[in-house]
Amino acid sequence: MTLRHVDATRSPGRFARAYSAIALTGPARALSRWVGWRIDPVLLRLSRGRLATTLVYPTAVLETVGARTGRRRRNAVIYFTDADRYVVVASNAGAATHPAWLHNLRARPDAVSLGGVPVTAAEVDDPTERERLWTCARRVFPGFAAYRREAAAATRRVPILTLAPVPRPEGAAGTFVFDGACGFCRRWVDWLERRTDGAVTFVPYQGIDDLAVLGLTLGDVRTASQWVDSRGARRGAASIAAALAHARPPWPILGAVLRAPVVRQAAEAAYAVVARNRHRLPAPRNR
């Protein structure tokens, strides 16, 4: 998924201001609190980041790792761009308490992704910088001003967080993470590596000390190969298609075929079968 640039220097239009006023009403807040937070991550995933109940406001899925459980937690948040980083506001709709995801983010600021893009989180403490970013936030979503006042009335200081994208290895188009304990997988990765001529970094997940730096969890890499680049992570057949896109001709054509809508679903189904049985499969001979 690609995160679009959000210009926070422009004033909101009439529709954005009107929709913000509606969002601040009691029924809209109740709908957001009890329904929106459940369906927005699903809508964003299915629409590849194009649709959420927030409609006109830039929204993406914020993924954190549970501080206690270690499981991936997904929440939809409004964001904007500030230079080469993203900014989110932990407003929790002006409630007296912080959103649950903030505790996870503070515990593991290096295990965060926004819209599938691995990022490193930092909380803004400088008063001048906070005010500047508050001004930007109000331009993106005018309702933040009301949320700030309501939180302040409950003696809560609303945190503002910057999310800096994790740089990928120099010279590499992306990183392909695979199961190094699988002989079948290793032989196919060797085949791919010889055809990408150093354009892709191939790494067995067993050799990565902290998967969270790539925005991944152990559950992610145990179930499917992963492709990670500046646009985020892709899994399964999509990860193979991404690697093939950087191979010598004619293999990028195969990558494009695997990404085609009429083929993608069948390719993912076939990949799932192979992945489940990968340790039973013989390692193919590389040519």
N, C-alpha and C positions, 0 to 999 in steps of 0.2 A: 504494500500500500504506500502511496506517495502522499506526503503531507504538503498541502499547498501553502504558498506564502500568503500571510495575512497582514495587510498593511494597517497598522494601528495608528497611523497618523491622520487618517481620514475620518471625518465626522460621520456618524451613522445617518442613513437615509430615513425618510418618513416611515416606510414600512418597518424598518428595523426598530425604530423608536416605538411605533404602535404595538409591534409584537412583544417588545420588552414590557410595555405597560400591561398587556394581557398576561404575560408570564408572572407578573407580580401579584395578580389577583389570587384570592384564596383557593378557588377551584383549580386553577392552573398549577398552583404550588402543590396541592394535594395530588394531582395527576402526575406531576413530575416526581414527587417523592415516592409514590406507591406503584407507579407504572413505568414512567419514563426511564428510571435508572435500571430497570430490568430489561427493557426492550431495546434501548439505544445501542448497547454493545452489539446486539444481534443485528440490528438494522445497519449499523456501520460496517459490520463484517460482510453482510450479504450485498451491500451496495458499494463495497470497496471505498468506504469513507465518504460517500456522497450524500447519505440520507440519515437524519436523526430527527427526533421530535423537536429539536432546537431550530430546525428549518434553516433560517438565514444566517445563523451564527456558526462560525467555524468550530467544528466539534470533532474530536478524535478519541479513540480508546486509549486510556492510560492504564498500562499494565504494571502492577507492582507484585512483589513477592511477600506473602503473608509472613509477618514477623514471628508468629508462633507456629504456623502450620507449614510454611515453606511452599505453599501452593500459589499458583498464579491467580491474581485478583484483577478483574477488568471493570473499569468504570469509565463512562463517557464524560468528558470534560470539555469546556470551551477553552480554546487556546488562541494565542496570537504570536506573531513573529517579532523578535527584537534582534536585529543584526543577524548573526548566524546561530541563534538559539531560539527556543520556544519558551513561552511563558504561560503558566496556569495559575489560577487563583483558587485557594482552598476556601471558598465562600460558604459552602454547605447551605446555600440559599438563605444566608443570614442567621442560621441557627446558633444557639448558645454553645454548641460543641463543634469540634473539628470533624471533617469527614473521616470515615474510617480509613480510607486509603492513605491519609497523611501519615498515620502512625507507621504503616508499612514502608512508605517512601523515606521517612526519616531513619528507620532502622536499616534499610538497604538502598541508599541513594544511587548505588551503582548497578542495581538490578531492576531498572525501570525502562520501559519503552513507551513511546507515544505514537499511535498510529502505525505500530510495527517497527518504528525506527528506534534502535537502542540509544538511550540517552543517559547522561549523568545529571542527577538533580542537585540543586543547591537552593537553600532558602535565602531570600533577600532580607538583610537586616538594616542596611544603611537607610536612614530616614529619607534622604534626598532621592535616592534611587527608588525607594518604595513609592514615593509620591509621583515620580515620573511614570512608573509602571502602572500606578493606579489610574492616572490620566489616560494612558493607552488602553487599559482594560475597560474603562467607561465608554471609550469610543467604539470598542468592539461590541460590548454588551452593556447598554445603559443601565440595566438592572443591577449591575455590580455596586452602584452608588448606594442604592437602597439596602442591599445586602450588607454593605460595610457599616452603615448607620445602625442597622438592627443588631449586628454582631457586637458593635461597640456598646450599645445599650445593655447588652448582656455581659459586658466586660470581657469580650473576646477580641483579640487582635487577629485579624484575618491574615494568614500567611500568603505570601506571593513567592512562587518558585520558578526558577529558571531551569530549563532542560537543554543541556548541550549535547548534540549528537556525538556518539562515540566514533572517532575516526577509524576507517578501515585500514588494513595494512597497506603501506606505501607500495604503489605499483600494481596492486591487485584489484581486479574488478569486483571481487566479492570473496566470501569465505564459504566453502562447502564443508559441512560438518557431517561425519558419518560414523557408523559403528565399526571401530577398529578391531573388535573381537570377532567379526564375521568375515570368514575367508571369502565368501561369495562377494561381499561388499568391497573388500579390499582389492580384489582382482578387477572389478568394474571401475573402481576409483583410479587404479593404475592406468586403465585404458583411457579414462577421461583425462587424466593428468598429462599423458603423453600428447594429447590432441589440443590442449589449451595453452601449451608453451609458456607456462608461468603466469598467465593472465588471471588464474584462479588459485587461491590458497586452499589446499585440501588438508583438513585436520580431523583426526579421530577424536571423538568426544572424550575418550578416556585420557587424552593428553591435554585437556583444557582444565586448568585449575579452577577457574571461575566462569561458568557458563553464562552467568548473569551479565558479564561484560558485553556479551553478544546479544543480550535480550532473550536468552533461552533458559529453559529449565531441564532437569534430568529427564522428566517425563516427555518433554519435546523430543529430545535426541534419542531416547530409547525406542520411540515408536516410529520415527521416520528420519530420513536424512534432511538436512536443513541448509538453505542458501541464505546468507546474510550479506546485505550490502547497505549502501546509504539510504535506500528506500525501505528497508525493513527486512523481514524474514519470510521465506517461502519454504514449504515443506513438501515431502513426497515427490511425486512426478513433476511438480512445479519447480522443485529445487534442481532436478536433473535438467529440465528445459532451460533454466537460467544458466547453468554451467555450459550447456551445449551452445548457447548463444555466443559464448566467448571462445569456442573451439575453431580450428581451421575449417575452411570449406571442405565438404559440403554439409558438415554437421550442424551448423546453425539453422539449416532448413528443417532438420528433424526437430530442433528445439522449438521453432515456430509452429510446426505441426502439432506438437504436444500442447502448445498454448492455445490452439484454436478451440473455440467453444464446443464444436461438434466432437472433438477428440478428448478434450480435457477431462471430462467426467469418466470416460472409459479408461483413460490412462491412470487416473487416480485410483479407480477400483482395482485395476490390475496391479498397481504398485502396492496397494494395501495387502493383497494376497501374497505377493512376493515378500513383503516386509515381515509378515507374520511367520513365514516359513523359511526365512533367510538362513537360519543356522542349519537347516536340513538340506539346503541346496548345495550342489557341488560347485567349487570355484571354477569358473570358465577359463579356458585358455586364452590368454591375451595374444593378440596378433599385432 
